[in-house]
Amino acid sequence: MPKLRTNHLVISLLMILLLLVSACGNAPAAEPKSRAKLDSNAAANLTVKVLDVGQADAILIQTPKQAILIDTGDVGTKEKLVSYIKKAGITALDKVIITHAHADHLGGMAELMENIPIKQVYDSAFPATTATYRNYLTTVQKKKIPFSRLQAGGSVDLGDGISLKAFAPEKEFIKGSDSDVNNSSIALKLSYGDFSMLLTGDAETESEELMLKSFRADLKSQVLKSPHHGSRTSSSQAFLKAVAPEAVVISVGANNDYHHPHPSIMKRYQDAKMKIYRTDLDGTVTITSDGKTYKIAKEK
């Protein structure tokens, strides 16, 4: 995609949102009392669902006390996303994390904000200029949803020994890559006891290289959410070697125009002897863990 120019309106909205967060201090807005319900078939304390939302990303994390959504799919699946969350017994989302500003990760956010209370939004704060991104920021401000930038080195405590640690983006965004927006993606390691899963947004090789430079020893995870839907611009050999996943989950639409996942990347995963799961073939992929072991189940 062409490199985006800085838009003064977007930067102003970001500054207002960040000022509002600072002004709130330790007095967050009143929270809905209801909590997320874990799937009854899971003895585990952690459930991660890579939702089947076509050529897009939406990952639902449930703990005994919180429900967290990472990305919201595209506009075309917005009603499906809201319906799925409600059917899961979730009446409020404790946290929504938007990894980056592309529509296939942000498109369901407007519908989500209209139908489900959200207690906290995290964003990379990359100054994207699309109408979808501007409208999202405006609605967050209008609804007075606490907003924070999440960058490398930051962390989010999910309680019960479960946490998210950010490995990307750096404070200074990557500039001059083929897609600076993808390379501004928030990349997170979800950790619970002995279990970990790396959630990568659409990070490309430039972002992977920075993660290797700053966090190589921390990248190792049992499960990897395939960067950028299995694009050949991601999943470098060095990155995969450092993560050393036993399984990879690819969030991807059937017969998509981007030819994701790319055959060269599939071969790379196969050569590394990873178990491969794909939402286009397997439907929603569910990972459960008790902090010691983990299981992966397919919808189809």
N, C-alpha and C positions, 0 to 999 in steps of 0.2 A: 504494500500500500504506500501511497506517497507520504512523505514526511509532513506532519501537521505543524502549522504555524501557531504560535501562542495567541490565544484569544483573551483580550483584556476582561471581557465579561466573565469568562470561566474562572480566571485568576481571582477576580473580585469576589465571586461566589465562594471560592475555596477559602479565601482569607476571612470572609464573614463567618463561614461555618467553623473554621478553626478558632476564631475569636469567641464564638458562642460556646464552644467546648471549654475553652480556658475560663470563660466567665462562670460556667457552671460549677467549677471546682469540685468539691466532694458532695455536691447536692444534686444528684441525678434526678431526672424527671420521674414521676410516679410510675411504677411498673405494674402491669397487669399481674394479678396474683396466680393465674393459672400456669402450670408447668407442662413441659412436654412429656409424653408417655413413651417409654421404650417399647419396642415390639415385644409382645408377650412370649414369643418363642425364643427370645434371647436371654440366656442366663448371664450374658455379658453386661458390663456396665457401659460399653461403648458400641454404638452402631453408626456406621458410615454408609450412606447410600449414594452411589454415583447414579443419578437419576437419568432415565432414558428420555432426553429432551431433544433428540435429533442432533443436528450438526451444531452443538452448543455445549455449554457446561452448566451444571447445577449439582452441587454436592451437599447433601443434608447430613449433619452430624448430630446425634442425640446422645446425651449423657443422662444420668439419673436426675439432674436438675436443670439442664439447659438444652435448647435447640438452636443450632447454628446453621446458617445457610451460606455456602460459599458459591457465589455467582447465581444468576437467576434465569439462565437459558435465554432464548431469543423471543421476540415479540410473538411469533407464531405459536409458541407453546405456553404462553403466559397463563391461560385459564387452566391448562393441564397442571402447571406447577402449583398454582393456588389450591386446586382440587386435591392434589397429592398431599400437600402439607396438611390440609384440613382432615383428610381421611386418616392421616397418621395420628390424629388426636392432638395436634399442636394448635394452640389458640393464640400463641404469641411467640415471636422469634427473639431470643435473647441477643443474638448478634447476626448481622448480615455483612459479609465481606465481599466487596466487589474487587476482583483481582486486577481488572483493567477495563478501559472504557469502550471496548468493542461491543456491538449490539448482541452478539451471540453469548455474551456473558452478563450483559446489563439489561437486555430487552424485556425481561419479565418484572423488572423492579417497580415500574409504575403500577402495574396491577397488584403486585404484592403489597405496596404501601397503602393501597386503597382498601385492601381486604383483611390484612393481618397486622396487628400491632408489632412494631419493631422497636426494640429498646436501645440499640446501638448500631451504628453503621461504621465500617472501616473501609478505607479506600487508599489507593496508592497516591492520590492527589496529582496524578499526571494531568497537565492542563490540556485535555482533549477539547476539540471544538465542535463536536457533533451536537445536533439538536437534542438527541436522546440523552446525552450526557448533561447538557445544560439544564434540561427539564428535570432530570433526576436530582441535580443539586438544588434546584429551586424548590422542589417538593420536599426534600429533606429539611431545608431551611424553614419552609412554611409549616411543616408538621412538628418542628422543633425536636427532631430526632438527633440525639447526640452523635457527633461525627468526629472521627479521628483519623489521622494519617497513620498507616502502618508501613514501616520500612525495615530494611535489614537490621537485625539485632533486636527488634521489638518482639514482644510476646503477649499472648492473651491467655489468661488463666480460665479454664473452663470448670474448675472445681473437681473434687473427687480424684485428684492426682492426674487429671487430664489437661494437657496444655497444647498451645500452638506457638511455634517459634518461627519468626520471619527470617528468611535468608535473602530475600529480594523484595523490592528494588532497593538499590543504594540511595543515599540521600541525594546525590547528584544523578539524575536520570541519564541513561544511555542516549547519546545523540549521534545521528548519522548512520544508524543501522537500516536495514531494509524495512523494518517495522519497529519504530521506537515505542509505539503503543504496546505491542506484544512484549517488548523487552522492559516495559515498566510494570509487568505483571507482579503481583504479590505472590511469592512462593513461600509455602508454609510446611513445617514438619509437625504433624500431629503425633503426640507421644502419650502413651499410657502404659506405665510399667515397662515391660520388655517389648511391647508392640509399638511400631511406628509406621507412619504412612506419609509420603512426600507428595504434597499437592502443589502443582507447578503453574497453574494458569496456562498462558500461552508463551511462557518463557522460551526464547530462542537461544542459539548457541552463544551469542554475546553475553546474555544474562547468565547462562550456565557457566561460562568461563569466570565471571565475577564470583559466582557462588563457590566454585572450586577454589578460587584464590582466597576467599575469606572464611569459608565454612567446610572445607573438604572433609575434615575428620568427623563432622556432625551430620553429613548428608546420608549416611547409611540408613536404609529403611527397608522393612520387609515388603512393603507395597508401594508402588509408584503410580500416581495418576499421570498418564502419558502427557508430556508437554505438547501443547498446541495440536491436540487431536491426532498425534502421530505424524506430524509434518516432518519432512526431511530437513527442515531448518532447525530442528531440535533433536534431543536425545543423542548427543555426541557420544562417541566411544568413551572418552575420558569421564564424562558425567555419569554414564551408566555404570562404569567401573567403580566410581566412588559411592554411588547409591547402592549398588549390588542388590537390587530387589529380587525377591523370589517370585513376585507376581506384578503384572502391570495391568491397569484398567484404562481402556481408551474410550473416551466419551466422543462419539462420532455418529453422524447420520448415515443412513443407508444410501448407497449410490450418490454420494455427495459430489459436487462439482470440483472440489479441491483434490480429489483422489486421496483422501485421508482414510486410513493410515497408509503412508507411502510404503510400497513394497520393500524398499531398502531398509526402512526402519523396522518393518515386521521381521525381516531376516535378522536384523541386529538383535531384536528381542529373542527370537528363536535360538540364535547362536549362543546367547547368554543363558539359555534354558529357563527363561521366565515362563510362568503360566500366564497366558494372555486371555483377557476378558474384554469384550467389546459390547458397548450398549446397542449398536445396530443389530448384532446377532444374538446377544444374551439378554437384552432388556436392561432394566435397572440391576446394577450389581451391588450386592450388600456385603459389607465386611463387618464382622462382629469380633469383639475381643474382651477378655476378662483381665487383660493386663499381663497375661502370661502366654496364652496361645491366641490364635485367631482363626476364623473361618471365613470363606468367601462363598456366597451363594448367587446363582443366576436366576433371573426372573423367568426366562424362557428355557 
